[in-house]
Amino acid sequence: MATTHELIFGAGLLGLLAIFAATFSSRFGTPLLLAFIGLGMLAGEDGPGGIFFDDYEMGYLIGSLALVVILFEGGLGLKKSTLKTALAPAIGLATLGVAITAFIVAAGIVLLLHLSWPVALLIGATVAPTDAAAVSSMLRSSNIPVPPRVIHVLELESGLNDPMSVFLTIALVQYLIHPAGMTVLRSVLFLLQELGGGAIIGIAGGAVLLWLLRRTWVHAPLYPVLALSGALLLFGAAQTVGASGFLAVYLAGGLVGINESRAANSVTHFFEPLGWLAQIALFLMLGLLVSPHELLNNIWGGLAIAAVLIFLARPAAVAACLLPLRWKVKESGFIAWVGLRGAVPIYLSLIPILANIRNGERMFSGVFVIVIASVALQGWTLGPLARVLKFKEVRDSGGTSSV
């Protein structure tokens, strides 16, 4: 019992410290993700906290639950106007953009670190997606004037690009385990199952969940519980049949968010703080899971790949997806720079470890370095870049924004 009480005490203490860290970071412009992960690392085995945590399966479980909440909450924030202006470019960035990013990063890894192409592509696939939590928190806390459609594309892309990265990651893991079994045909079928299955389950499940929220008469505090249970059910069902639970949850949240129901206010008000709690828990857990001394062993390679990702891969992917749609260069440039990496790449890098891929833990540490470099450099320069690009503040139908 004493251990249980100590764990509860530690959880409460870390939660309070996370709130103070968030307050501190907002004053000094520090990205929240860095604050939370840094706190987790201080509490870990190499820090003053001395907590030893290396349970990757538990980390995967906590990460999955947290991402369900984060993605569903992100979907709830969707508006019909967002879909009209941002759906096409966001889908392009979430599919073709992820593939281009993964390939260019892999090419950099082969040239700089001399790893094999399958391993390099696996690392590229894990760091390819932008992070919904990181992007949303930075855009909400920065208070900088940015064109509405730019914000819409960034938020929608970060919610939609996880399935493509998950597909690439799992396909490459399976190839490394059994090369002969991962044929081109099987890869295509797997992609259709991942994306198509996730979309079908998300839309159908979201429609059922919306119907329940509209037609079920329960006490008002139970509507958020119904929504949370539905999100968990959809994620678990999709993942069980080999489809994308992340896409299913995000689409279900979007379907609930853009349609009216008597439960809308209570569900939204419930998921906003729950989303913050999920972010805190996720980033603290990831900070505990990594060992700083292992990061030092992979810091130079990680920084080199981060440079390829930030300065080559992401801009090339954005240019390929947005310039043909006649987006302005400065808008495309801003979207390229705000492609922050966060918890999702670190979460995906747990998959090779769980699959017993050789050097999986070293890959995890390298991805961690890449994420920290991305958030630190891009997060801290977000405001100055917006001022350099001279976006002017205007009003749209949703309130104050900019062009």
Buried (B, 14 or more C-beta within 10 A) or exposed (E): EEEEEEEEEEEEEBEEBBEEBBEEBEEEEBBBBBBBBBBBBBBBBBBEBEBEBEEBEEBBEBBBBBBBBBBBBBBBBBBEBBBEBBBBBBBBBBBBBBBBBBBBBBBBBBEBBEBEBBBBBBBBBBBBBBBBBBBBBBBEBBEBBBBBBBBBBBBBBBBBBBBBBBBBBBBBBBBBEEEEEBEEEEBEEBBEBBBEBBBBBBBBBBBBBBEBBBEEEEEEEEBBEBBBEBBBBBBBBBBEEEBBBBBBBBBBBBBBBBBEBBBBEBBBEBBEEBBBBBBBBBBBBBBBBBBBEBBEBBBEBBBBBBBBBBEBBBBBBBBBBBEEEEBBEBBBBBBBBBBBBBBBBBBBBBBBBEBEBEEBBBBBBBBBBBBBBBBBBBBBBBBEBBEEBEBEEEEBEEEEBBB
